[in-house]
Amino acid sequence: MTDDRTPSETRPARMEPLARLPVFLALDNKRAVLAGGSAAAAWKAELLSAAGARVDVYAAEVSDEMAAIVANPPRGAIMVRKRTWNAADLAGAAVAIGAFEDDASAADFAAAARSAGVPVNVIDRPAFCDFAFGAIVNRSPLVIGISTDGAAPVFAQAIRAKLEAMLPQGFAAWAAAAQRWRAAVKASGLPFAGRRKFWHLFTAHAVTHADVEPSDADFERFIAEVKGQGAAVEAGTVTLVGAGPGDPELLTLRAVRALQSADVILFDDLVSRDVLDFARREARKMLVGKTGFGPSCKQEDINALMVGLAKQGKRVVRLKGGDPLIFGRAAEEIDACTKAGIAVDVVPGITAAQGAAASLGLTLTGRGHARRLQYVTGHACDGRMPDDIDWKALADAATTTAIYMPTRTLAELVTKALTEGLDPATPAIAVARATRPDQQVLHAAIGDLPRKLAAADLPGPVLVMLGRTIARADAGAVRAARQRRG
């Protein structure tokens, strides 16, 4: 008998301490003071000009790099005043940047800037800086800044290089289109929910068509699609989302998009909390967990909550561990939504057997070893061993079997399977918390596994797999897999 549990809201985690607060300054047509004419100062002049600032450079002499930037600035004008700076030069400036060879000069400049109420940065002298420049990924108006607080600039550059490779250059055009279309969307007469739907359509299309130039036809198509939904655009929706076995990197892109657009997320105990980091911070996150032989929310309460929130116009994500269509009671939730007239969608996830096998470098099928793969649940609705298991299929030597939720019933299940012809020497493995950093693995012949699993007392969730392909899961294979993941 399980204890009843009521859905409970999970408050967003507090922001962890920040070494720096990332802030994007609007410098268009604002004055910036730059003291120094070195090559390092030239790079800062280029950045300031690119942001639209009018840059006043104070230097008796300038480097060739500075002269080249002054002659051809990327955006805002750059003027060189061939003298050293003085305190009056800082009046009315939006920012002040200095390049100095000694701490005394840096300290004087920083003090003067602060006295004038101007944020100051002294190149390569963090003690005199109110703000820092980070590594930049430029898809303007989409701009990403990366900072390590000066601890590892090379590391920041490596991260920038990764992001550069991941983000198509075409994102710049789509971000610019969003900037152009924002006012038109507001003036379109669409309700709030319709405008949000427009931006979801825009985003989904931009991500998949990054290298196609956006056009007015795209804008008209998105508007028409939203208007074509009529009143339904303000209706709530439910999306069943597979969270995968635990590793948040195994989420699909569709799952991430669903999490980022959700108003409310109803999640299970089996969902890794790291997965929730992909959701909007503003989204309500409610635990509606079911634990084997422990406190559990009633399925009818979950259905009622899910439908009730959707009827309020909310975008509800029902987040389930693994794949929602595999032992996830998805049919009951889909039926509840359908009966209530709520639009429901399903985003599949990587199920535990796939995640566990991949983490250990195992194959679930293989020529000459396994012609079939089957998923079996270890317990029925009442928590006991199911009475409708196909024992002949379970004993088939050419089948790989994954047993979900097996902990309490495994000994009884194996005893029955052995009497039905299952070879007790069949290779088997129990995997706890598959794909997570604390994954644990126990391998043994299936005849010995129930006893070893009971003695090991592994943390849940646990999955058992058996079959000839599992023979690869010897100690050496497990160690190699850990090294690959580490």
Buried (B, 14 or more C-beta within 10 A) or exposed (E): EBEEBEBEEEEEEEEEEEEEEEEEBEBEEBBBBBBBBBEBBBBBBBBBBBBBBBBBBBBEEBBEBBEEBBEEBBBBEBEBBEEEBEEEBBEEBBBBBBBBEEEEBBBBBBEBBBEBEBBBBBBEBEEBBBBBBBBBBBBBEBEBBBBBEBEEBEEBEEBBEEBBEEBBEBBBBBBBBBEEBEEEBEEBEBEEBBBBBBBBBBBBBBEEBBEEEBEEEBBEEBBEEBBEBEEEBBBBBBBBBBBBBBBBEBBBEBBBBBBBBBBBBBBBBBBBEBBBEBBBEEBBBBBBBBBBEEEBBBBEBBBBBBBBBBBEBBBBBBBBBBBBBBBBBBEEBBEBBEEBEBBBBBBBBBBBBBBBBBBBBBBBBBEEBBEEBBBBBBBEEEBEBBEEBEBEEBBBEEBBBBBBBBBBBBBEBBBBBBEBEBBEEBBBBBBBBBBBEEBBBBBBBBBBBBEBBEEBEBEBBBBBBBBBBBBBBEEEBBEEBEEEBE
